[in-house]
Amino acid sequence: MRVNLEQLESFVVLVEEGHFGRAATRLHVSPSALTKRVQHLESDLGVRLLERGPVGPAVPTREGRRLAADAGALLDHEAAVRGAAGGQLPGLVLGVPHDGGVGPVPVHRLSEVRRELDVTHPAELTCRRVPLPLMTSWLVEGRVDVLLTSGVVRHRLVHSTAVAAIRRVAAVAADSELGAAPEVRVEDMVDLPMLFDPSLPDEFMNPFYLGDLRPAAGANLVGIASRDARSVLRAVAGSTGVTVLPESLIPIRHRRLRVLPLVGAPPFPLYAARRAGDRRSGVRSLVRALSEVLSGADPVGAVTNESPGDHHEIPVLE
């Protein structure tokens, strides 16, 4: 008996999504084409894989659940063989919040991640800059394989793993009262007008306005629209309000902006999120590599208002 791998992969995606329409969109096929693939797979295997017909929700049978759980290793092996035959490594895409640079982690650290990944699962690693409002949707839709975020992604199809804790810093206008200060204490920061994007999930926004230290109801929040970190820092430079950032997200320079150590604040959390049903060994290896490299980063390094040098070892997609 030969299993059609395209049909198998389509069935796995269908089980992950739990819905024909969503799975068809992710696979870039019509729902009817997806239905035919599953029907052919059932015929080849001689077993019923779904409880319901090819409309709307898709509920796997016990055999269907077992097949979806066991299919990951086979699909991984097939991808590796195909890549070796073509002289190419399997590709992985790491999503990073769009900040005008490459995200909340220095690029040289991401280069270390790729080297760590090469030890356990050689793969072509690419970074994709993800607009802040689209972080969850791009991960769920498969436009990125792993997403670095400042909070747990609260979505039924996503699993988040804590990978790092990075020192927080305060960004203030250079001509403000704090602009000439050597540092700012967290108890002084919490009473200032803090930038806040109400369109973003609160679990993402919390660390930026110190919402994990006191309720949002007790904060002086100034609403803005933040597609990326650069737009946020322009608002800070224009004295709209202040914000908190992970220390590594300060290669963005502006003469009217000051970045100060934030004394008394716990580190900025960083998570690696992946699709819960994505069992590819390369994805798991990438999450482990991120944890190995980033958890070893010193969270209390020196704050500087200079721009670090560029590194170009990892391709970056807009």
C-alpha positions in Angstrom: 0.0 0.0 0.0 1.3 3.4 -1.0 0.2 6.6 0.8 -0.1 9.8 -1.3 1.9 12.3 0.8 0.0 15.3 -0.6 -3.2 13.7 0.6 -1.7 12.8 4.0 -0.4 16.3 4.5 -3.8 17.8 3.6 -5.5 15.6 6.1 -3.0 16.6 8.8 -3.8 20.3 8.1 -7.5 19.6 8.2 -7.2 18.0 11.6 -5.1 20.9 12.9 -7.7 23.5 11.6 -10.8 21.4 12.4 -12.6 23.0 9.6 -12.7 22.4 5.8 -12.8 26.1 4.8 -9.8 27.2 7.0 -7.8 24.1 6.0 -8.5 24.7 2.3 -7.4 28.4 2.6 -4.2 27.4 4.3 -3.5 24.8 1.6 -4.5 27.2 -1.2 -7.0 24.7 -2.6 -10.8 24.7 -2.9 -12.8 22.9 -0.2 -14.0 20.4 -2.9 -10.4 19.6 -3.8 -9.6 19.1 -0.2 -12.6 16.8 0.2 -11.5 14.7 -2.7 -8.0 14.3 -1.3 -9.4 13.1 2.0 -11.8 10.7 0.3 -8.9 9.2 -1.8 -6.8 8.8 1.3 -9.6 7.0 3.1 -10.1 4.7 0.1 -6.3 4.0 -0.1 -6.1 3.2 3.6 -9.5 1.4 3.8 -10.5 3.2 6.9 -12.9 6.1 7.8 -10.9 9.1 8.9 -13.7 11.7 9.6 -16.9 11.5 11.6 -18.7 14.1 9.5 -19.2 14.9 5.8 -17.1 17.4 3.8 -18.9 20.5 5.0 -17.8 22.9 7.7 -16.3 21.4 10.8 -14.1 18.3 10.4 -14.1 15.8 13.3 -11.6 13.0 13.0 -12.4 9.4 14.0 -10.1 7.6 16.4 -8.2 6.2 13.5 -8.0 9.7 12.0 -6.6 11.2 15.2 -4.0 8.4 15.3 -3.0 8.9 11.7 -2.6 12.7 12.1 -0.5 12.1 15.3 1.8 9.6 13.5 2.1 11.4 10.2 4.5 14.1 11.4 7.6 11.9 11.4 6.8 10.6 7.9 6.2 14.0 6.4 9.4 15.3 8.1 11.4 12.4 6.6 9.9 13.0 3.1 10.8 16.7 3.3 14.4 15.9 4.3 14.8 13.3 1.5 13.3 15.7 -1.1 15.6 18.5 0.1 18.7 16.2 0.0 17.8 15.1 -3.5 17.6 18.6 -4.7 20.7 19.7 -2.8 18.6 22.0 -0.6 17.9 22.2 3.1 14.4 22.4 4.4 13.4 26.0 5.1 12.1 27.5 8.3 10.7 31.0 8.7 11.1 32.9 12.0 8.6 35.7 12.5 9.8 38.8 14.4 7.8 41.9 15.2 8.3 44.6 12.6 10.5 47.2 14.2 12.4 48.8 11.3 15.2 46.4 12.2 14.7 42.7 12.7 12.8 42.4 15.9 13.3 42.2 19.7 16.6 40.2 19.5 19.9 41.5 18.2 20.8 40.1 14.7 24.0 38.6 15.9 22.0 36.6 18.4 19.8 35.3 15.6 23.0 34.2 13.8 23.9 32.2 16.9 20.4 30.7 16.7 21.1 29.5 13.2 24.4 28.0 14.2 22.8 26.2 17.1 20.0 25.0 14.8 22.6 23.6 12.4 23.8 21.2 15.1 20.5 19.5 15.6 18.5 20.2 12.5 20.3 21.8 9.5 17.8 24.1 7.8 17.7 27.3 5.9 16.5 29.9 8.4 14.8 33.1 7.2 13.5 36.0 9.3 10.2 37.6 8.3 9.2 41.0 9.7 5.6 40.7 10.9 3.4 43.8 11.3 2.3 44.0 14.9 -1.5 43.7 14.4 -0.9 40.6 12.2 1.4 38.5 14.5 -1.1 35.9 15.5 -2.8 35.6 12.1 0.4 35.2 10.2 1.5 32.4 12.5 -1.9 30.5 12.3 -2.0 30.9 8.5 1.5 29.4 8.2 3.3 32.5 6.8 5.8 32.0 9.6 6.8 28.8 11.4 7.8 30.2 14.8 7.0 33.7 16.1 8.9 35.7 18.7 6.5 37.6 20.9 6.4 39.6 24.2 3.5 37.5 25.5 1.8 34.1 25.3 -0.3 33.9 22.1 -3.8 33.1 23.3 -5.2 31.0 20.4 -6.4 27.5 20.4 -4.1 26.5 17.5 -0.9 28.0 19.1 1.5 26.8 21.7 3.9 29.3 23.4 7.2 28.6 25.1 9.2 31.0 27.3 12.6 31.4 25.8 14.2 34.5 27.3 14.0 37.4 29.7 15.6 40.6 28.5 16.2 43.7 30.5 13.6 46.5 30.1 14.5 50.0 29.3 12.5 53.2 29.2 12.2 55.3 26.1 11.5 59.0 26.7 11.6 62.3 24.8 15.1 63.9 24.9 13.6 67.3 25.9 11.4 65.8 28.7 12.2 66.1 32.4 13.7 62.6 32.3 15.7 63.2 29.1 18.8 64.2 31.0 18.5 61.6 33.8 21.0 58.8 34.0 18.2 56.3 34.7 14.5 56.0 35.7 13.0 54.0 38.5 9.9 51.9 37.7 7.8 53.6 40.5 8.4 56.9 38.7 7.6 55.4 35.3 4.2 54.0 36.1 2.6 57.4 36.7 3.7 58.8 33.3 1.5 58.9 30.2 2.3 55.5 28.6 1.7 54.6 24.9 -0.9 51.8 24.3 -2.4 50.3 21.2 -5.9 49.1 22.0 -6.1 47.0 18.8 -3.3 44.6 20.0 -3.9 41.7 22.4 -3.4 42.7 26.0 -0.9 39.9 26.5 1.4 41.5 23.9 0.9 45.1 25.3 1.4 44.4 29.0 5.2 44.6 29.2 5.3 47.8 27.2 3.1 49.8 29.6 4.0 47.8 32.7 0.6 46.2 32.8 2.1 43.2 34.4 3.1 45.4 37.4 -0.2 47.2 37.9 -3.7 47.0 36.4 -4.4 48.8 33.1 -7.2 50.7 34.9 -4.6 52.3 37.1 -2.4 53.4 34.2 -2.3 56.7 32.4 -2.6 55.3 28.9 -2.3 57.2 25.6 -3.9 55.4 22.7 -1.9 55.1 19.4 -1.8 52.9 16.3 1.4 50.9 16.3 2.2 49.0 13.1 5.9 48.7 14.2 8.3 49.9 16.9 9.6 52.7 14.8 6.1 54.4 14.8 5.9 54.0 18.5 9.3 55.6 19.1 8.4 58.5 16.8 5.4 59.1 19.1 7.8 59.0 22.1 10.2 61.5 20.4 7.2 63.8 19.8 6.3 63.8 23.5 3.1 61.9 23.0 4.0 59.6 25.8 6.7 57.2 27.1 7.1 53.5 26.6 9.0 50.5 27.9 11.1 48.2 25.5 13.3 45.2 25.7 16.9 46.5 25.8 17.8 44.8 22.5 15.2 46.8 20.6 17.1 50.0 20.6 19.1 50.1 17.3 16.4 52.7 16.2 18.0 56.1 16.7 16.4 59.5 16.9 18.0 62.7 18.1 14.8 63.6 20.1 14.7 60.2 21.9 16.5 58.9 25.0 16.8 55.3 26.1 17.3 54.9 29.9 17.9 52.0 32.2 14.7 51.1 34.0 15.5 50.4 37.6 13.3 48.0 39.6 11.5 46.4 36.7 11.5 42.6 36.1 13.0 41.4 32.8 11.0 41.7 29.5 9.6 38.2 28.7 10.1 36.7 25.3 8.2 33.7 23.9 8.5 31.4 20.9 5.1 30.6 19.6 4.4 27.8 17.1 1.3 26.1 15.7 0.1 23.5 18.2 -0.4 20.9 15.5 3.0 21.5 13.8 5.0 18.4 14.7 7.9 19.0 12.4 11.2 18.3 14.1 12.7 21.4 12.6 10.2 23.6 14.3 10.8 22.0 17.6 14.6 22.3 17.1 14.2 26.0 16.2 12.3 26.6 19.5 15.0 24.8 21.4 17.7 26.8 19.6 16.0 30.0 20.5 15.8 29.0 24.1 19.4 27.8 24.3 20.8 31.0 22.8 18.5 33.7 24.2 18.2 32.3 27.7 22.0 32.6 27.9 21.9 36.3 27.0 22.9 38.7 29.8 19.7 40.6 30.7 21.6 43.4 32.4 24.0 44.6 29.7 24.9 48.3 29.3 22.3 50.6 27.7 23.6 52.6 24.8 22.0 55.2 22.5 24.3 54.3 19.7 23.3 52.0 16.8 25.1 48.6 16.7 26.7 47.4 13.6 24.8 45.5 11.0 24.9 41.7 10.5 23.5 40.1 7.3 23.9 36.4 7.9 20.2 35.6 7.9 17.9 36.7 5.0 15.1 39.0 6.2 11.8 39.2 4.4 9.4 42.2 4.5 
